[in-house]
Amino acid sequence: MANNTKAVVKSISAINNATETSDRDNTSRPGFGEHDIMLNDIKIHYTVRGKGPVLLAISGGPGFDARLWDDFGSIDDFTNIVAMHPRGSGLSGPAPQDTDYTLPHYAADVETLRAYLGIAKPIVMGWSHGGMIALQFAFTYPDSLSKLILIDTSAYFGEFMGDVDKAVQAFRDKPWFEKSYAALKKDMAGDYRTDDDMKALWAEEMKFYFHDFNDRAMAFHERTKDYPVSIAPLKCWEKEMPVMDLRPHLKDIKVPTLVIVGRHDFITTVPMAEVLAGNIRAARLEIFEKSGHCAIVEEQEKFYCITKKFINDG
């Protein structure tokens, strides 16, 4: 791919025009609020909130809105979060080509944003597909981060993917099962043509991503189910996922790493998380026993405490 890190960064927002571009340490704070800038010839949206060391947050997807982070499990109490909407997703613009949604493309955008904001070594946190971007970023740009947080993600699928159909049968007694199951099967088969088609499927199948679709999960679902979904990144991912294998690079990640996984996650499973923790030199694994793919929502209090300790530890 082209060397995206050399792309010219141009601000299209008045507040960003005033942002300094010299390197700062990870306690410096980018301007709070909503921002749009041009990164690698794509309009990228990002949000800044919270106080403390700077944390670059990379959302799940691909093609899903970064506002799915919701309230970030309240960790903006002690971190200055920069939440990036990946190219082609949420409030960011599309890539020039439908093939430009690979992990190296996304990682290059993160690096260009980091350099633009002048943050020398931020903490980097990725959830689900965002965790895969974070892994790619960590070994491609090893001097551009201080710590790494990986939430419900994987370096590889292959034989670990398991039987998704079998996994969701645990929900068969739920009143919403049949409709959500039909949506999941359509998604897995690539049976959607438009962004709206996928948005409707996701609103139904999201329920499987929780261990217990209880009041907390239902409230999250209600707040986030209408966010847009973009299928161009998903279609690219359908080709990249079967051949993705980041495992050989895990040994090259040297920064302290926190690996979080839900015990009942049926997409990025505990064995996948164990591969990460077992091959990243300075990694520790935290299994959230009452969570599926959304540990940050399902066990928010535990997520808050573990993340705070990890960030504050030397």
C-alpha positions as MATLAB code, in Angstrom:
seq = 'MANNTKAVVKSISAINNATETSDRDNTSRPGFGEHDIMLNDIKIHYTVRGKGPVLLAISGGPGFDARLWDDFGSIDDFTNIVAMHPRGSGLSGPAPQDTDYTLPHYAADVETLRAYLGIAKPIVMGWSHGGMIALQFAFTYPDSLSKLILIDTSAYFGEFMGDVDKAVQAFRDKPWFEKSYAALKKDMAGDYRTDDDMKALWAEEMKFYFHDFNDRAMAFHERTKDYPVSIAPLKCWEKEMPVMDLRPHLKDIKVPTLVIVGRHDFITTVPMAEVLAGNIRAARLEIFEKSGHCAIVEEQEKFYCITKKFINDG';
ca = [
       0.000    0.000    0.000;
       1.022    3.636   -0.348;
       2.985    5.237    2.478;
      -0.025    6.849    4.141;
       2.034    8.230    7.027;
       3.590   10.775    4.656;
       0.223   12.164    3.595;
      -0.326   15.861    4.153;
      -2.667   16.540    7.058;
      -4.999   19.477    6.489;
      -7.428   20.815    9.085;
     -10.931   21.711    7.979;
     -12.000   22.982   11.368;
     -11.171   26.369   12.817;
     -10.279   24.959   16.212;
      -7.925   22.418   14.666;
      -6.191   25.150   12.660;
      -5.008   26.504   16.014;
      -3.734   23.132   17.274;
       0.031   22.906   17.746;
       1.738   20.101   15.848;
       4.951   19.777   17.883;
       5.354   16.577   19.890;
       3.927   16.630   23.397;
       3.911   13.926   26.016;
       0.824   11.830   26.697;
      -0.404   14.114   29.485;
      -1.041   16.987   27.065;
      -4.681   17.560   26.204;
      -6.064   18.090   22.701;
      -8.975   20.537   22.564;
     -12.235   19.142   23.926;
     -15.251   18.615   21.668;
     -16.012   17.397   18.163;
     -13.461   17.811   15.364;
     -13.144   17.136   11.636;
      -9.785   17.021    9.881;
      -8.362   15.666    6.641;
      -6.120   12.633    7.176;
      -4.646   10.833    4.198;
      -7.165   12.589    1.910;
     -10.140   11.432    3.991;
     -12.317   13.485    6.323;
     -11.842   11.979    9.769;
     -14.029   12.865   12.741;
     -12.801   12.573   16.307;
     -14.114   13.435   19.756;
     -12.065   14.632   22.727;
     -13.301   14.259   26.313;
     -12.025   13.595   29.823;
      -8.897   14.450   31.799;
      -5.595   12.683   32.419;
      -3.103   10.914   30.152;
      -4.157   10.865   26.502;
      -5.810    7.664   25.287;
      -6.537    7.068   21.597;
      -9.707    4.950   21.366;
     -10.318    2.843   18.249;
     -13.875    1.591   17.957;
     -15.260   -1.747   16.787;
     -16.440   -2.472   13.310;
     -15.548   -2.254   10.587;
     -18.144    0.179    9.360;
     -19.707    0.835   12.762;
     -20.132    4.205   14.428;
     -17.571    5.174   17.089;
     -20.414    6.477   19.243;
     -20.946    2.827   20.184;
     -18.273    3.551   22.817;
     -21.213    5.274   24.538;
     -19.843    6.638   27.845;
     -16.525    4.725   27.641;
     -17.330    2.971   30.896;
     -16.731    6.384   32.552;
     -12.941    6.067   32.208;
     -12.851    9.678   31.039;
     -12.789   10.373   34.792;
      -9.058    9.666   34.632;
      -8.092    9.683   30.930;
      -8.181   12.291   28.171;
      -9.909   10.253   25.462;
      -9.481   10.938   21.757;
     -12.098    8.772   20.046;
     -11.512    8.439   16.332;
     -14.247    7.517   13.852;
     -12.380    5.169   11.484;
     -12.436    5.902    7.770;
     -15.759    5.047    6.176;
     -17.522    4.817    9.539;
     -19.747    6.997   11.695;
     -19.069   10.681   11.121;
     -15.926   10.149    9.014;
     -15.838   10.175    5.238;
     -15.321    7.218    2.885;
     -11.973    5.997    1.617;
     -11.065    6.839   -1.991;
     -11.344    3.161   -2.992;
     -13.500    0.383   -1.576;
     -10.301   -1.643   -1.143;
      -8.760    0.963    1.191;
     -10.219   -0.444    4.413;
      -7.459   -2.815    5.513;
      -5.760   -2.909    8.899;
      -2.637   -1.105    7.575;
      -4.840    1.696    6.182;
      -6.625    2.143    9.509;
      -3.366    2.011   11.495;
      -1.829    4.655    9.231;
      -4.772    6.943    9.981;
      -4.240    6.492   13.716;
      -0.556    7.314   13.364;
      -1.289   10.387   11.253;
      -3.829   11.634   13.810;
      -1.362   11.029   16.636;
       1.329   13.009   14.813;
      -1.113   15.787   13.943;
      -2.174   16.172   17.557;
       1.466   16.099   18.628;
       1.035   13.345   21.216;
       4.347   11.522   21.588;
       3.238    8.269   23.214;
      -0.475    7.964   23.931;
      -2.157    4.949   25.441;
      -3.979    3.103   22.635;
      -7.229    1.215   23.277;
      -9.104   -0.884   20.741;
     -12.347   -2.819   20.993;
     -13.201   -5.754   18.686;
     -12.061   -4.845   15.138;
     -10.596   -1.712   16.728;
      -8.378   -4.003   18.776;
      -7.029   -5.535   15.576;
      -6.240   -2.031   14.309;
      -4.548   -1.335   17.661;
      -2.405   -4.464   17.264;
      -1.415   -3.454   13.738;
      -0.600    0.028   15.020;
       1.472   -1.275   17.942;
       3.859   -3.363   15.858;
       3.941   -1.023   12.849;
       4.611    2.117   14.899;
       6.246    0.738   18.070;
       7.575    4.134   19.185;
       4.154    5.805   18.961;
       2.454    4.445   22.084;
       3.117    3.921   25.766;
       0.532    1.265   26.660;
      -2.011   -0.910   24.867;
      -5.524   -1.965   25.913;
      -7.214   -4.706   23.880;
     -10.907   -5.382   24.490;
     -12.671   -8.461   23.061;
     -10.430   -8.831   20.031;
      -8.112  -11.280   18.256;
      -4.960  -11.554   16.181;
      -6.356  -14.426   14.138;
      -9.590  -16.280   13.482;
      -8.960  -19.516   11.574;
      -9.798  -22.620   13.586;
     -10.542  -20.495   16.672;
     -13.691  -19.056   15.116;
     -15.671  -22.079   16.174;
     -19.344  -22.717   15.548;
     -21.153  -19.394   15.856;
     -24.487  -21.078   15.208;
     -23.949  -23.442   18.136;
     -22.806  -20.633   20.432;
     -25.961  -18.556   20.044;
     -28.259  -21.486   20.833;
     -27.799  -20.592   24.498;
     -30.246  -17.754   23.824;
     -32.931  -19.963   22.277;
     -35.404  -19.419   25.126;
     -35.316  -15.627   24.713;
     -38.389  -14.017   23.117;
     -36.199  -12.127   20.660;
     -34.170  -15.170   19.552;
     -35.792  -16.054   16.220;
     -35.679  -12.533   14.802;
     -32.120  -11.915   16.009;
     -30.957  -15.316   14.783;
     -32.354  -14.659   11.311;
     -30.510  -11.310   11.265;
     -27.242  -12.913   12.374;
     -27.441  -15.585    9.661;
     -28.027  -12.927    7.003;
     -25.059  -10.935    8.252;
     -22.738  -13.955    8.341;
     -23.817  -14.859    4.804;
     -23.202  -11.316    3.539;
     -26.893  -11.091    2.659;
     -27.274   -7.305    2.675;
     -27.053   -4.721   -0.090;
     -27.258   -1.303    1.524;
     -26.108    0.510    4.643;
     -29.709    0.546    5.857;
     -29.997   -3.217    5.347;
     -26.986   -3.794    7.601;
     -28.134   -1.227   10.141;
     -31.431   -3.124   10.506;
     -29.640   -6.473   10.862;
     -27.242   -5.098   13.484;
     -30.088   -3.669   15.567;
     -31.430   -7.219   15.902;
     -28.264   -9.319   16.147;
     -26.581   -6.992   18.666;
     -28.446   -8.833   21.412;
     -26.202  -11.886   20.980;
     -23.144   -9.814   21.834;
     -24.181   -9.651   25.502;
     -23.975  -12.523   27.955;
     -27.255  -11.359   29.482;
     -29.496   -9.013   27.531;
     -30.664   -7.409   30.774;
     -31.832   -3.890   31.603;
     -28.329   -2.434   31.244;
     -27.822   -4.103   27.859;
     -31.300   -3.085   26.695;
     -30.618    0.539   27.633;
     -27.356    0.459   25.659;
     -29.184   -1.112   22.709;
     -31.842    1.579   22.790;
     -29.235    4.377   22.893;
     -27.118    3.024   20.046;
     -29.262    0.931   17.675;
     -29.948    3.810   15.275;
     -26.325    4.767   14.618;
     -25.327    4.358   10.959;
     -23.531    1.306    9.593;
     -21.414    1.441    6.419;
     -21.095   -1.716    4.357;
     -18.062   -0.758    2.215;
     -15.611   -1.439    5.095;
     -17.490   -4.654    5.932;
     -17.218   -5.943    2.374;
     -13.470   -5.291    2.432;
     -13.212   -7.080    5.804;
     -14.957  -10.148    4.383;
     -11.881  -10.603    2.164;
      -9.272   -9.613    4.757;
     -10.556  -11.614    7.736;
      -9.932  -15.157    6.378;
      -6.269  -14.367    5.691;
      -5.579  -12.061    8.637;
      -2.881  -13.442   10.938;
      -1.153  -10.981   13.242;
       0.278  -13.665   15.517;
       3.841  -13.544   14.117;
       4.013   -9.860   15.061;
       2.811  -10.146   18.657;
       6.362  -10.715   19.898;
       7.278   -7.284   18.495;
       4.878   -5.478   20.819;
       6.956   -4.297   23.765;
       4.630   -1.932   25.649;
       2.590   -2.966   28.715;
      -0.636   -4.492   27.425;
      -3.981   -5.192   29.066;
      -6.059   -7.899   27.363;
      -9.746   -7.971   28.312;
     -12.220  -10.639   27.184;
     -15.719  -11.661   28.161;
     -16.015  -15.265   29.298;
     -19.077  -15.707   27.063;
     -17.853  -13.823   23.992;
     -18.815  -15.944   20.984;
     -17.009  -13.867   18.332;
     -13.609  -13.128   19.895;
     -13.275  -15.917   22.393;
     -11.211  -16.577   25.505;
      -8.755  -18.823   23.591;
      -8.157  -15.941   21.169;
      -7.421  -13.614   24.084;
      -5.080  -16.209   25.581;
      -3.066  -16.196   22.348;
      -2.656  -12.426   22.700;
      -1.680  -12.550   26.361;
       0.651  -15.502   25.817;
       2.618  -13.911   22.975;
       2.807  -10.226   23.871;
       5.780   -9.910   26.182;
       4.315   -7.503   28.764;
       0.659   -8.563   28.606;
      -1.787   -9.451   31.335;
      -5.155  -11.112   30.767;
      -8.393  -10.164   32.519;
     -11.424  -12.391   31.948;
     -14.780  -10.797   32.664;
     -16.884  -13.685   33.906;
     -20.302  -12.061   33.383;
     -19.713  -10.620   29.920;
     -19.983  -11.456   26.261;
     -18.464   -9.203   23.600;
     -19.342   -6.012   25.488;
     -17.379   -6.195   28.745;
     -17.101   -2.412   28.831;
     -20.915   -2.243   29.115;
     -21.787   -5.438   30.970;
     -19.236   -5.107   33.776;
     -18.609   -1.398   33.671;
     -17.522   -1.110   37.286;
     -14.895   -3.848   36.901;
     -13.739   -2.332   33.605;
     -13.351    1.058   35.280;
     -11.274   -0.281   38.179;
      -9.008   -2.576   36.139;
      -8.380    0.045   33.480;
      -7.640    2.744   36.064;
      -5.103    0.533   37.836;
      -3.440   -0.418   34.548;
      -3.162    3.188   33.376;
      -1.920    4.471   36.733;
       0.659    1.715   37.272;
       4.175    2.979   36.417;
];
